[in-house]
Amino acid sequence: MFSCEDLRAELSHILDEDVAPEMREKIRHHLSECRLCTVLVDSTRKTITILTDTGSFELPDSLSDRLTAMIMEKVQEETKK
Amino acid sequence: MPLLLDVLPLPSEVLAPFAPLLDVLLGEGGTLDRALRESILLAAAASAGAPIASRDLSSGGPAELLLAFGRKLGRAPAAVGAPDVEALQRAGFGDEEILETTVAAACGRAVGLLIRARTPRAGTAAAADGDSARTGEERKGPYLRSVEKTPAEFPPFARLKERYGFVPRLYRAQTLAPEALEAQARIVERLLFEETALRRDQKQLVVLAVSAANRDTYGATLHARTLQMGGVEAEKADRIAADPAEAGLPEAERALLEAARRAGVGPGELDPPDLQALLGGGWTAAQVDEAIAVAALAGLLAALQAGLGVPPDFRPRRDFLANPPKGLNLSGPSARPTPDEVRSPARSEDPDGPAVAAAKAGDMNAFETLVRKHQGRVYRTVRGITGNTEDAQDGAQAVFLKVFRKLGDFQGQSLFSTWLHKIAVNEGLERLRSRRPLESLDEADEDSFPPRSFDAWVEDPETRLARDETRRIVEEALARLPARYRAALLLRDIQQLSGAEAAAALGIPLATLKTHLLRGRLQLREALSGFFAAEARPMRG
């Protein structure tokens, strides 16, 4: 019987959509019956989407010109050495 | 739309599927002058291969920039990227104006493709010089501002959600032009989702194949998912997108998709379709008309995506820009490098090649151009690996100083951006090790991290909080993760490298990367659950 443990072992493949063909039906069947695993897959997918989407760690616009100026200053100093 | 019909060599019923959008674009209202919108539309139609003379309305004024942008979108969406949009923004155009230009050009592209498909021997002109496909290395969009709206408060979103199952980002990025958005929702509903002369699944095969032929990864990803929701296997969708001729389809469908691909891409890539042969192959005139209209819609959506820069709604199964489908004539100026050239790209193929050469010769302005273009990605890489903003600022400076010193050694064996990214990853790793010497990136994980939170999430978590707030929450959660998980998430889910690329950049085995990635995703899920579970009441402020 395909268990919740088995599903978690496949989770990486499920999220990256590279599940082996022979596993697909088992996973589909398990998800149709198990609410907890369905929640797990759904919310982890949404986590990835949010992560991809929200521009985490982006350089703030307000910092952009200042950073360029700081870098160019360092580089100019280098040329004088 | 009296003016437009005067110049188009086309019976009006051919344009009928696109009438809702034409009415909005050629009507009063909006931010741009109505006549300018019409000129952009016609210019894009001509660039997409329609043998019409587009009126030369301005001579070098600022509107000329919008027209040039529209022509490029009409001709070769795959060549349009962030720098084109940034140039308009620098020239002082507002996001509303750029959005209207994009929508008018996209609609013009559809009109142009429709005309080209019906004009014998039209549009075999080669693509214009300099239309090289963008590299995917540049800044990710969306390029323009948009307003968060929910399906409940905004009827076009309710329509789209009912059809697609969610509101695709392509539409969420257009809220500054609600009337045009409403018109698009109606067109999409009619052309992609209703059963008319063609069945719904046939229409969706057409839009998938044509999106891929346009090298529109966004559209191909979205429509493959729509097909999957209708019960089509992902692998079948992959095969159709890659090459409809080899997807094992019945002969009539294969011929329909082939003709649609010819109808839905711009001049220079494929010759126009032979519609008579299709009619002889068992399809009715109404079905052929519809397939061509759906192909034109795919061409429209590809131009919209190119102008807006929205990232795919799902992780793409294939990057069609880097890895185009079979059967396209990509020789000429927009050619992709052959595999040999990919291994050792000549300097002329590196988009940064000219600036790198100038910087090597001592041109400081050229070096500054490279800094401005790439500092965002460098900053993000160092910040993501170290989890720390101070490190990111100092680290970005150190990275470019190293680049400046080593520039003489850079021989163009890889793209400049790839070389730079490696230096940035190493800078991040060095800083991490100097601050937290005990933290190792390839540490084995014996903990199995059982999930704890099992509350269902809201359907569309990204609309629950303002984008800035979501970002703050995500960044704080990421900063608390072990560095090895955060680095995996950064390279794989934020910067979207492949697993092999990410593992190579971090110097760890692929299997280890995969483990860290899964742990990271699951821990982040726990951290975000409190905000996005349906039962949770998010803290505001």
Interface residues (C-beta under 8 A of the other chain):
Chain A: L11 S12 L15 D16 E17 R35 L36 V39 L40 D42 S43 T44 K46 T47 I48 T49 I50 L51 T52 D53 T54 G55 S56 F57 E58 L59 L63 S64 L67 T68 M70 I71 M72 K74 V75 Q76 E78 T79
Chain B: A234 P311 D313 F314 R315 R317 M364 F367 E368 V371 R372 Q375 G376 Y379 R380 R383 G384 A392 Q393 A396 Q397 F400 L401 F404 R405 P451 S453 F454 D455 A456 W457 P461 E462 R467 T470 R471 V474 E475 L478 L489 L490 D493 I494 Q496 G499 K514 L517 L518 R521 L522 L524 R525 L528 S529 F532 A533
